[in-house]
């Protein structure tokens, strides 16, 4: 047996162990109604039993008798209602199986993305390194049982479908991701910038259908409209109150590393979790919120400008890198940046590992591949440092992972810049 086949089998066995372990972790937490599966299940059970959304809503941490998912569009608890058909144990098993299937689909695609051309380490070695470095994020996503794996699978699946010239399935995948978590709507401007008109149209149409059809069937038009008005009012008010000191602590402490919260811990005098500074700036909450929106807007503008060239003008590696950077942007621009979101950085980590292994001076059919491995290697070092800082709450108060994600996006775009573009820039 050749060394390549041994490595291939070792990686395949490692993937089986990884998926089995994460599936068991997800199921164990779910069957005990721990963490976020409990919220999804309780709202799904209410819809299953009452064909209505729970009318009791609070802005604090909800009790078991109150609505668990007021931040999600009304379609989400309807789509999840079958989880409650046979009780919590069966729902937990179905949830864990779906988590494993979603992650397995992601890993199948990313394993192909990891293959560097030319005289470089084999793709399986690059892929194994990326998974090893990303293991803390994978464990955290399985532990919290959020929809993070599902969103990642839909995003990666959408990119893969685009590469296979199937724009309508691609747009539909992005649409379902956006309905589940709203943040992936950011891929709509990316599709427009790439001149992927069919995929963008499919995303808009499929998003409207998935968001409206399930509650229409379950609740009827009148209650569906009422639920959406209620959802819009709740989230509009919540967006203005993210600096309320009476919010649940996970919105305010080191577990939330959003732009606005990091700024508030730095400059809001009444913040319950202030940064340890001898002389702190003193800004009003509305000023901090405006500053946070300005920074987020500036980052988004830079991202859109950096990815403005159409699909046909980019190499395959660059297209994937752009999609991975947009996945990072989903976390960076979120008003709630928690550790279970870090699994969305997995495509970026895989591509950074690939570019770190790229051979110097690739030519011929690999002319668009990176010639210098240093941006990729620096990116892997930044990610590794971020995983180490996970254990230091003070670093997370300062937004260590937020800074890490922004740096990874810039390094990945730099690592996948085509040699011809770099030469043109140097000539100017």
MIKEKOL-199963 format. One record per residue (C-alpha): x, y, z; residue number from 0; chain. Coordinates in nm, 2 decimals. Example, Ala and Ser with C-alpha at 12.3 -4.5 7.8 and 13.67 -1.06 7.14 Angstrom:
<nodes>
        X        Y        Z   ronu   volo
     1.23    -0.45     0.78      0      A
     1.37    -0.11     0.71      1      A
</nodes>
This chain:
<nodes>
        X        Y        Z   ronu   volo
     0.00     0.00     0.00      0      A
     0.14     0.34    -0.10      1      A
     0.19     0.62     0.15      2      A
    -0.09     0.82    -0.02      3      A
    -0.34     0.54     0.03      4      A
    -0.24     0.50     0.39      5      A
    -0.29     0.87     0.45      6      A
    -0.62     0.86     0.27      7      A
    -0.75     0.57     0.49      8      A
    -0.62     0.73     0.81      9      A
    -0.80     1.06     0.73     10      A
    -1.12     0.87     0.64     11      A
    -1.10     0.68     0.97     12      A
    -1.04     1.01     1.16     13      A
    -1.34     1.16     0.99     14      A
    -1.56     0.87     1.11     15      A
    -1.43     0.91     1.46     16      A
    -1.48     1.28     1.45     17      A
    -1.84     1.27     1.32     18      A
    -1.93     0.99     1.56     19      A
    -1.79     1.18     1.86     20      A
    -1.96     1.50     1.77     21      A
    -2.28     1.32     1.70     22      A
    -2.28     1.15     2.04     23      A
    -2.20     1.49     2.21     24      A
    -2.49     1.66     2.03     25      A
    -2.73     1.37     2.12     26      A
    -2.62     1.37     2.48     27      A
    -2.68     1.74     2.52     28      A
    -3.01     1.73     2.33     29      A
    -3.17     1.43     2.51     30      A
    -3.11     1.61     2.84     31      A
    -3.26     1.93     2.69     32      A
    -2.94     2.12     2.75     33      A
    -2.84     2.44     2.57     34      A
    -3.00     2.55     2.25     35      A
    -3.17     2.23     2.14     36      A
    -3.40     2.29     2.44     37      A
    -3.51     2.62     2.30     38      A
    -3.57     2.48     1.95     39      A
    -3.76     2.18     2.09     40      A
    -3.99     2.37     2.32     41      A
    -4.10     2.61     2.05     42      A
    -4.14     2.32     1.80     43      A
    -4.35     2.13     2.05     44      A
    -4.57     2.43     2.11     45      A
    -4.63     2.47     1.73     46      A
    -4.69     2.09     1.70     47      A
    -4.95     2.08     1.98     48      A
    -5.12     2.42     1.93     49      A
    -5.07     2.52     1.57     50      A
    -4.97     2.86     1.70     51      A
    -4.66     3.04     1.83     52      A
    -4.63     3.07     2.21     53      A
    -4.79     3.42     2.29     54      A
    -4.58     3.47     2.60     55      A
    -4.26     3.66     2.51     56      A
    -4.00     3.81     2.74     57      A
    -3.69     4.02     2.67     58      A
    -3.50     3.84     2.95     59      A
    -3.39     3.48     2.95     60      A
    -3.71     3.29     2.87     61      A
    -3.86     3.03     3.11     62      A
    -3.98     2.70     2.98     63      A
    -4.34     2.84     2.95     64      A
    -4.24     3.13     2.73     65      A
    -4.14     3.16     2.36     66      A
    -3.79     3.05     2.31     67      A
    -3.71     3.18     1.97     68      A
    -3.84     3.54     1.93     69      A
    -3.53     3.64     1.73     70      A
    -3.61     3.38     1.46     71      A
    -3.86     3.44     1.18     72      A
    -4.19     3.26     1.24     73      A
    -4.11     3.00     0.97     74      A
    -3.83     2.85     1.18     75      A
    -4.04     2.69     1.46     76      A
    -4.29     2.57     1.20     77      A
    -4.01     2.40     1.01     78      A
    -3.88     2.24     1.33     79      A
    -4.22     2.13     1.46     80      A
    -4.18     1.77     1.34     81      A
    -3.90     1.74     1.60     82      A
    -4.17     1.71     1.86     83      A
    -4.38     1.44     1.69     84      A
    -4.24     1.15     1.90     85      A
    -4.11     1.32     2.21     86      A
    -3.78     1.47     2.32     87      A
    -3.56     1.16     2.29     88      A
    -3.66     1.09     1.93     89      A
    -3.63     1.46     1.86     90      A
    -3.28     1.46     2.01     91      A
    -3.18     1.16     1.79     92      A
    -3.31     1.33     1.48     93      A
    -3.14     1.65     1.56     94      A
    -2.80     1.49     1.63     95      A
    -2.83     1.28     1.31     96      A
    -2.90     1.60     1.11     97      A
    -2.61     1.77     1.27     98      A
    -2.37     1.49     1.17     99      A
    -2.52     1.48     0.81    100      A
    -2.47     1.85     0.77    101      A
    -2.11     1.85     0.90    102      A
    -2.04     1.54     0.69    103      A
    -2.16     1.72     0.38    104      A
    -1.94     2.02     0.46    105      A
    -1.63     1.81     0.52    106      A
    -1.68     1.62     0.19    107      A
    -1.67     1.95     0.00    108      A
    -1.39     2.11     0.20    109      A
    -1.17     1.80     0.16    110      A
    -1.17     1.88    -0.21    111      A
    -1.09     2.24    -0.14    112      A
    -0.79     2.14     0.06    113      A
    -0.59     1.99    -0.23    114      A
    -0.30     2.22    -0.32    115      A
    -0.16     2.17    -0.68    116      A
     0.20     2.11    -0.78    117      A
     0.49     2.01    -0.55    118      A
     0.31     2.05    -0.21    119      A
     0.19     1.83     0.07    120      A
    -0.10     1.60    -0.03    121      A
    -0.45     1.74     0.02    122      A
    -0.54     1.49     0.29    123      A
    -0.25     1.61     0.50    124      A
    -0.36     1.98     0.46    125      A
    -0.72     1.88     0.54    126      A
    -0.62     1.69     0.85    127      A
    -0.41     1.98     0.98    128      A
    -0.71     2.23     0.92    129      A
    -0.95     2.00     1.11    130      A
    -0.71     1.95     1.40    131      A
    -0.67     2.33     1.43    132      A
    -1.05     2.38     1.40    133      A
    -1.14     2.11     1.65    134      A
    -1.23     2.35     1.94    135      A
    -1.48     2.53     1.72    136      A
    -1.63     2.20     1.60    137      A
    -1.67     2.07     1.96    138      A
    -1.83     2.40     2.07    139      A
    -2.08     2.39     1.78    140      A
    -2.18     2.03     1.87    141      A
    -2.20     2.12     2.24    142      A
    -2.44     2.41     2.19    143      A
    -2.66     2.24     1.93    144      A
    -2.73     2.56     1.75    145      A
    -2.81     2.57     1.37    146      A
    -2.45     2.65     1.30    147      A
    -2.37     2.33     1.12    148      A
    -2.69     2.36     0.91    149      A
    -2.61     2.71     0.80    150      A
    -2.25     2.62     0.72    151      A
    -2.37     2.32     0.51    152      A
    -2.61     2.54     0.31    153      A
    -2.35     2.80     0.25    154      A
    -2.08     2.55     0.14    155      A
    -2.34     2.36    -0.06    156      A
    -2.45     2.68    -0.23    157      A
    -2.09     2.76    -0.34    158      A
    -2.04     2.40    -0.46    159      A
    -2.36     2.42    -0.66    160      A
    -2.23     2.75    -0.82    161      A
    -1.91     2.57    -0.92    162      A
    -2.12     2.30    -1.08    163      A
    -2.31     2.56    -1.28    164      A
    -2.64     2.50    -1.09    165      A
    -2.74     2.85    -1.00    166      A
    -3.10     2.77    -0.89    167      A
    -3.01     2.51    -0.63    168      A
    -2.72     2.74    -0.52    169      A
    -2.96     3.03    -0.47    170      A
    -3.21     2.81    -0.28    171      A
    -2.94     2.69    -0.05    172      A
    -2.83     3.04     0.04    173      A
    -3.20     3.13     0.09    174      A
    -3.27     2.86     0.34    175      A
    -2.95     2.96     0.53    176      A
    -3.08     3.32     0.54    177      A
    -3.42     3.21     0.67    178      A
    -3.26     3.00     0.94    179      A
    -3.02     3.27     1.07    180      A
    -3.08     3.59     0.87    181      A
    -2.71     3.67     0.86    182      A
    -2.65     3.47     0.53    183      A
    -2.86     3.73     0.34    184      A
    -2.51     3.89     0.31    185      A
    -2.45     3.64     0.03    186      A
    -2.71     3.81    -0.19    187      A
    -2.48     4.11    -0.27    188      A
    -2.19     3.87    -0.33    189      A
    -2.40     3.69    -0.59    190      A
    -2.49     4.02    -0.75    191      A
    -2.12     4.13    -0.75    192      A
    -2.03     3.79    -0.91    193      A
    -2.30     3.86    -1.19    194      A
    -2.47     3.54    -1.08    195      A
    -2.81     3.67    -1.17    196      A
    -3.00     3.34    -1.17    197      A
    -2.86     3.24    -0.84    198      A
    -2.95     3.58    -0.69    199      A
    -3.30     3.56    -0.83    200      A
    -3.34     3.21    -0.69    201      A
    -3.22     3.32    -0.35    202      A
    -3.47     3.60    -0.34    203      A
    -3.76     3.39    -0.46    204      A
    -3.68     3.08    -0.25    205      A
    -3.62     3.30     0.06    206      A
    -3.97     3.45     0.02    207      A
    -4.13     3.11    -0.03    208      A
    -3.95     2.94     0.26    209      A
    -4.02     3.23     0.50    210      A
    -4.39     3.27     0.41    211      A
    -4.52     2.93     0.29    212      A
    -4.48     2.72     0.61    213      A
    -4.65     2.97     0.85    214      A
    -4.92     3.03     0.59    215      A
    -5.00     2.66     0.58    216      A
    -4.98     2.62     0.96    217      A
    -5.13     2.95     1.08    218      A
    -5.33     3.10     0.79    219      A
    -5.27     3.44     0.63    220      A
    -5.40     3.66     0.91    221      A
    -5.20     3.51     1.19    222      A
    -4.89     3.48     0.97    223      A
    -4.90     3.85     0.90    224      A
    -4.96     3.92     1.28    225      A
    -4.66     3.70     1.38    226      A
    -4.43     3.87     1.13    227      A
    -4.54     4.22     1.25    228      A
    -4.47     4.10     1.61    229      A
    -4.13     3.96     1.51    230      A
    -4.03     4.28     1.33    231      A
    -4.13     4.49     1.63    232      A
    -3.95     4.27     1.88    233      A
    -3.63     4.27     1.68    234      A
    -3.64     4.64     1.60    235      A
    -3.67     4.72     1.97    236      A
    -3.41     4.46     2.06    237      A
    -3.16     4.61     1.82    238      A
    -3.19     4.94     1.99    239      A
    -3.15     4.79     2.33    240      A
    -2.84     4.58     2.30    241      A
    -2.67     4.80     2.55    242      A
    -2.94     4.75     2.82    243      A
    -2.76     4.65     3.14    244      A
    -3.05     4.43     3.23    245      A
    -3.00     4.19     2.93    246      A
    -2.90     3.83     3.01    247      A
    -2.53     3.83     3.09    248      A
    -2.43     3.63     2.78    249      A
    -2.52     3.94     2.57    250      A
    -2.29     4.16     2.78    251      A
    -2.00     3.96     2.91    252      A
    -1.70     3.80     2.75    253      A
    -1.91     3.55     2.56    254      A
    -2.04     3.82     2.33    255      A
    -1.75     3.97     2.12    256      A
    -1.96     4.18     1.88    257      A
    -1.83     4.51     1.76    258      A
    -2.08     4.71     1.96    259      A
    -2.03     4.51     2.28    260      A
    -1.65     4.54     2.27    261      A
    -1.68     4.92     2.22    262      A
    -1.94     4.93     2.51    263      A
    -1.71     4.75     2.75    264      A
    -1.44     5.00     2.65    265      A
    -1.63     5.32     2.66    266      A
    -1.97     5.28     2.84    267      A
    -1.94     5.39     3.20    268      A
    -2.23     5.18     3.33    269      A
    -2.14     4.86     3.15    270      A
    -2.16     4.57     3.40    271      A
    -1.85     4.40     3.25    272      A
    -1.61     4.69     3.18    273      A
    -1.26     4.64     3.04    274      A
    -0.99     4.68     3.30    275      A
    -0.85     5.02     3.21    276      A
    -0.72     5.29     3.44    277      A
    -0.87     5.57     3.23    278      A
    -1.18     5.47     3.03    279      A
    -1.35     5.69     2.76    280      A
    -1.70     5.78     2.85    281      A
    -1.96     5.76     2.57    282      A
    -2.33     5.75     2.57    283      A
    -2.49     5.42     2.46    284      A
    -2.65     5.58     2.15    285      A
    -2.30     5.71     2.05    286      A
    -2.15     5.37     2.09    287      A
    -2.42     5.21     1.88    288      A
    -2.36     5.46     1.60    289      A
    -1.99     5.40     1.62    290      A
    -2.04     5.03     1.61    291      A
    -2.27     5.06     1.30    292      A
    -2.01     5.28     1.14    293      A
    -1.73     5.03     1.19    294      A
    -1.95     4.75     1.07    295      A
    -2.04     4.95     0.76    296      A
    -1.68     5.03     0.69    297      A
    -1.58     4.67     0.71    298      A
    -1.87     4.57     0.48    299      A
    -1.77     4.84     0.23    300      A
    -1.41     4.71     0.22    301      A
    -1.54     4.35     0.18    302      A
    -1.77     4.45    -0.11    303      A
    -1.49     4.65    -0.28    304      A
    -1.24     4.37    -0.24    305      A
    -1.48     4.11    -0.40    306      A
    -1.63     4.33    -0.67    307      A
    -1.48     4.15    -0.97    308      A
    -1.73     3.91    -1.15    309      A
    -1.72     3.53    -1.12    310      A
    -1.55     3.48    -1.46    311      A
    -1.27     3.71    -1.37    312      A
    -1.17     3.50    -1.06    313      A
    -0.99     3.17    -1.03    314      A
    -1.16     2.88    -0.86    315      A
    -0.95     2.92    -0.55    316      A
    -1.03     3.30    -0.53    317      A
    -1.40     3.24    -0.56    318      A
    -1.39     2.99    -0.27    319      A
    -1.18     3.23    -0.07    320      A
    -1.43     3.51    -0.12    321      A
    -1.72     3.28     0.00    322      A
    -1.51     3.18     0.30    323      A
    -1.45     3.55     0.38    324      A
    -1.82     3.62     0.36    325      A
    -1.88     3.34     0.60    326      A
    -1.63     3.51     0.84    327      A
    -1.83     3.84     0.78    328      A
    -2.15     3.66     0.91    329      A
    -1.98     3.64     1.25    330      A
    -1.80     3.98     1.25    331      A
    -2.12     4.17     1.16    332      A
    -2.35     3.99     1.40    333      A
    -2.48     4.17     1.70    334      A
    -2.41     3.86     1.90    335      A
    -2.07     3.69     1.85    336      A
    -2.06     3.36     2.04    337      A
    -1.80     3.08     2.02    338      A
    -2.04     2.84     1.85    339      A
    -2.03     3.07     1.54    340      A
    -1.66     3.01     1.50    341      A
    -1.74     2.69     1.31    342      A
    -1.83     2.92     1.02    343      A
    -1.46     3.00     0.99    344      A
    -1.39     2.63     0.89    345      A
    -1.38     2.70     0.51    346      A
    -1.13     2.99     0.58    347      A
    -0.91     2.77     0.79    348      A
    -0.91     2.50     0.53    349      A
    -0.81     2.74     0.25    350      A
    -0.55     2.91     0.47    351      A
    -0.40     2.56     0.52    352      A
    -0.40     2.50     0.15    353      A
    -0.23     2.83     0.07    354      A
     0.02     2.78     0.35    355      A
     0.12     2.46     0.17    356      A
     0.13     2.61    -0.18    357      A
     0.45     2.55    -0.38    358      A
     0.66     2.86    -0.47    359      A
     0.65     2.96    -0.83    360      A
     0.35     2.76    -0.95    361      A
     0.31     2.79    -1.33    362      A
     0.12     2.65    -1.62    363      A
    -0.23     2.53    -1.53    364      A
    -0.16     2.66    -1.17    365      A
    -0.08     3.01    -1.28    366      A
    -0.36     3.15    -1.06    367      A
    -0.25     2.97    -0.75    368      A
    -0.06     3.16    -0.47    369      A
     0.31     3.17    -0.51    370      A
     0.39     3.27    -0.15    371      A
     0.28     3.07     0.15    372      A
     0.33     3.33     0.41    373      A
    -0.02     3.49     0.43    374      A
    -0.16     3.14     0.48    375      A
     0.09     3.05     0.74    376      A
     0.04     3.37     0.93    377      A
    -0.34     3.31     0.91    378      A
    -0.30     2.97     1.07    379      A
    -0.08     3.12     1.34    380      A
    -0.35     3.38     1.41    381      A
    -0.62     3.12     1.43    382      A
    -0.41     2.90     1.66    383      A
    -0.35     3.20     1.89    384      A
    -0.72     3.27     1.89    385      A
    -0.80     2.91     1.99    386      A
    -0.55     2.95     2.28    387      A
    -0.71     3.28     2.39    388      A
    -1.04     3.10     2.41    389      A
    -0.94     3.00     2.77    390      A
    -0.87     3.36     2.88    391      A
    -1.19     3.55     2.95    392      A
    -1.01     3.89     2.96    393      A
    -0.89     3.84     2.60    394      A
    -1.25     3.77     2.50    395      A
    -1.36     4.08     2.68    396      A
    -1.13     4.27     2.45    397      A
    -1.27     4.09     2.14    398      A
    -0.98     3.86     2.07    399      A
    -1.19     3.64     1.84    400      A
    -1.34     3.94     1.66    401      A
    -1.00     4.07     1.58    402      A
    -0.89     3.72     1.48    403      A
    -1.17     3.69     1.23    404      A
    -1.11     4.03     1.07    405      A
    -0.74     3.94     1.04    406      A
    -0.82     3.60     0.89    407      A
    -1.04     3.76     0.62    408      A
    -0.77     4.00     0.51    409      A
    -0.50     3.73     0.51    410      A
    -0.71     3.49     0.31    411      A
    -0.79     3.76     0.05    412      A
    -0.41     3.84     0.04    413      A
    -0.32     3.48     0.01    414      A
    -0.54     3.41    -0.28    415      A
    -0.47     3.72    -0.48    416      A
    -0.37     3.61    -0.83    417      A
     0.00     3.65    -0.93    418      A
    -0.11     3.85    -1.24    419      A
    -0.31     4.09    -1.03    420      A
    -0.01     4.13    -0.79    421      A
     0.22     4.20    -1.09    422      A
    -0.02     4.46    -1.22    423      A
    -0.03     4.63    -0.88    424      A
     0.35     4.63    -0.87    425      A
     0.38     4.78    -1.22    426      A
     0.15     5.06    -1.12    427      A
</nodes>
